[in-house]
């Protein structure tokens, strides 16, 4: 997750996340990976509003040229959608040629080759399969869509978005130190896609998703990676991809879900402030913060719970504090006890535990 709206946080407490096609293309590189659906479910837990770019993006890049085609939702056939879950065409030869048809549908007699080469990067990206198609029957008011189409610079000359993207692209084009080791056509795709999505996200007042392909752009400064609470969520729930969307809806309907989002962010903020040495140390510190807050919440709830339940919860809470990321099964058992008590119906911990409980079924 990338935060493109840090200067807006105080004025607008509603947190949004934008899923753009271009900066998320890497999520679709391995069809065996459920990452894109998992990340959408994580976002539904961690953000107030989700914004998806519609359509299907088809990108092929060679060292001699590249193509980028956008298909609107109405032209996304089952065959085309099936290709988004297949191994891509990296390593295949590619030729782009144009010719004039004698009449519509008739093959051109002469074709002019624009470029040919071997595909080094190929992407098919869309957010319909497993996400928007699954959400459509529920018509959630926390999901929006945007239709940007093929435009690399939405709008027209003189529009703030159009002009800002143009300035950033020109600056990056002239920068010899920006990912010089990357082939020119992939390099252009990286900075043009990132600049487009960053500016659109800012206009939407949202953070946005960006994969490691775009890490050099983040490293340049100006946009910060966001600690949204995903690591803390993983400590408690584990693989969000295994949860049905119904469990996500139940969480969002829970009275304590908004506070839970803030707590999950807070755990990661506290872990970062402890200056972790590496990724493992960071996750360990996140787990420590989760468990510490969990134990404190149980102690606060104990006086209003039945005596035997309070005793069991306190004992389990103490047992969990020393581990790196409490086991989901243990959390789920405690969640079951908590859900039986009215005292916890509105608490943040009950909201988070409802996900752990659903995960263990």
ABEGO torsion letter per residue (X at the ends): XBBAAAAAAAABABBBBBBBAAAAAAAAABAABAAAAAAAAAAAAABABBBBBBEBBBBBBBAAEBBBBBBBAAABBAAAAAAAABBBABGBBBBBBBBBBABBGBBBABBBBABBEBBABBBBBBAABGBAAAAAAAGBAABBBBBAEABABBEBBGBAAAAAAAAAAAAAAABAABGAABBAAAAAAAAAAAAAAAAAAAAAGBBBBBBAAAAAAAAAEGBBBBBAGAAAAAAAAEBAAABBAAAAAAAAABAAAAAAAAAAAAAAAAAAAAGBABAAAAAAAAAAAAAAAAAAAAAAAAAABBAAAAAAAAAAAAAAAABBEBBAAAAAAAAAAAAABAAAAABAAAAAAAAAAAAAX
